[in-house]
Every structure is written in structure tokens, then in C-alpha cells.
Amino acid sequence: VVEGRLEGLDSSALASPRELTMSFPGRTGELLDLRELEQLVDQLSRLPSRQAQLELVPGSEVGGSRVRLKGERDKPWRVSATRNNDGDVSTGEQQMGLGLDWDSPLGLADQLNLRANRDAVTDRWRHSDSQSLFYSLP
């Protein structure tokens, strides 16, 4: 029995070398660990602009394998505008909002979300206003 070893990760247009470093805990030359490979796919696919898949291909040495990433990559940003009647009498029934989502703004497989919401019909006594920022790293 020959234990499988990782000879390397072949980055593609799906992920930069920095994004692979942030998303994959394994190292070249170590034993192949299926959980680490699944983590790589999960970390890249958590970004809505990426749908990652991997393929194991034979390496140059006996027992060696290379990991090749495949998948789709869309534009890394999304803008949204909302209007609804989810509010309350005390906050203003009509609500509206703007949002911006940006995948990998620092090239680290990270994610940034910005949101601003407020009442659509302003009333002196009943209103609401909120802003939020969310940032995550793998």
C-alpha cells in the first residue's frame, strides 16, 4: 500500500495562489487528507461568485497526486435595492434598503457586505435607520 501525497495545487482562474493559501490548511508533500480538500472546496464555494470543484490528477511520483481546481467564476460584486412592508407601526411599515456584496476584496477569499436600511415614508415620530458592515475570512 502506497500512501497518497499531495504534490501540489494547480490554481486556475477560479482562485489566486493567495486565496488557495487562505482556504487550504494542507501543505505540499503531506499525506492527502480528504477533509482538507473538502474544506478548500467549501471555503471557495461559500463566496457566491464561485462554484468550486476539484479533480485529483496523477502526480509525477508514485503515490503523488495534484489537485486541480475547476469551476465557474462570476463577477465578484453584487448590488441590491429593496423595498418592502416588513416594518412595524413604530418603525414605519414601508422599509427600503441598499446593499453591496464584494467577494475577495483583499484577494484572501474574504467577503465584505455593506447594508443600509431605513423607513421609506418618513414620519417625525415613527422611523428607523440602520447600517451594517460584515467582513469574513476563511
N, C-alpha and C positions, 0 to 999 in steps of 0.2 A: 504494500500500500504506500503510495506516494502522497504526502500531504500537499494540498494546493497552496501556492504562494502568490501574492499579488506582485506582478512585475510593474504595474503602472496604471494610471488613469489617463485615458485619452479624452482630453477636453474637446469640446466641439463648440459650435455657435451657441449651444444651449447654456454653457457655463464657462466662466473665465477660470484661470488657474487659482485666483484668489477666492472665488466662490467655492471651488472644489475644496480648498484648504479649510474654509469655514464650515462646510457641510459634511465633510467626511472625516471621521476620527481615526481611520486606519492609516498605515504607512506602507510604502513600497518595501517589499522584502518580507513582510509579516505574513502569517498564515491568513488565508482568505476567511473572512468572517461574514456570513450571510446577513447577520443583524446590522453590521456596519454598512453593508451595501444597501440594505433596505432603508437605513437612516439617510443615506445620501439621496436616494430617490424621494423619500418623504420630505426632506428639507428643501429640495429644489422644487418639488411639486406643490408645496404649501403656498408658493407665490402664484397668484392667479395667471400670470403671464407665461408660466412654464408648465409643460406636461412632460416630465422626465421618464425615461425608460432606460434600462441598462442592458448591455449584452456582454456576456463573457466570451472572450476570444482567446485561442491558444497563445501562449507566450513563446519566447524563443528557447526557454529551458524546459526540461522535463518537470511537470507539475506546476509550471508557471502559467499564469493567466493575466490577461489585460482586461480592464473594464472599459468599455466603450459606451459613452452616453449618446442616447438618441432622443428625439422628441421635438415638440413644437415650441416655438418662442414667439409670443405676440409682443405688441408694444408694451413697455414697462409701466405705463401710467394710465390711469382711468379717472375721468371727471364725472361727477354725478350731481344732479339737481333734483330735489324732491319737494313735493307739496302734498299735504295730507290733512285729514281731520282727526288725527290721533291725540290732539291736545285735550285739555280739560277746561272747564269754565274758568278756573282760577289762573290758568296759564295762557289762555287763548286757544280756542278749539282748532283753528286753522294754523298749521305749522308749515314752515318751509326750511330748506337747508341746502347747503353746498358741500361737496366732498371732493377730496383729491387723494388718490391712492398711487403710490410710487414703489415699484419693486426694484430692489437692489440699488438704491440711490448712491451708496458708497462703494458699490461693487463687492459687497460681502455677503450676498444672498440675504440681505436685510430687507425690511419693509417699513414704509412710512405711510401713515394715514392721518389726514387732517380733515376735520369736520367743523362746520359752523351751522347752528340751527337757531331759529327764532320764530316768534309768532308772526303769522302773515298779515293779520289785521291788528294793528297796534291799538291798545286801549290803555288809557292812563293808569288804571288800577289792576288790570289783568294782562300780564305779559310774561314772556320767557325769552331767554337768550343764553346760548351755551356755545362753547368752543371746546374741541378736544384734539389732542395730539397723541398718537400711538406709534411707538417705534419698537421693532423686534429684531433680534439677531438669532441665527440658528444656534 
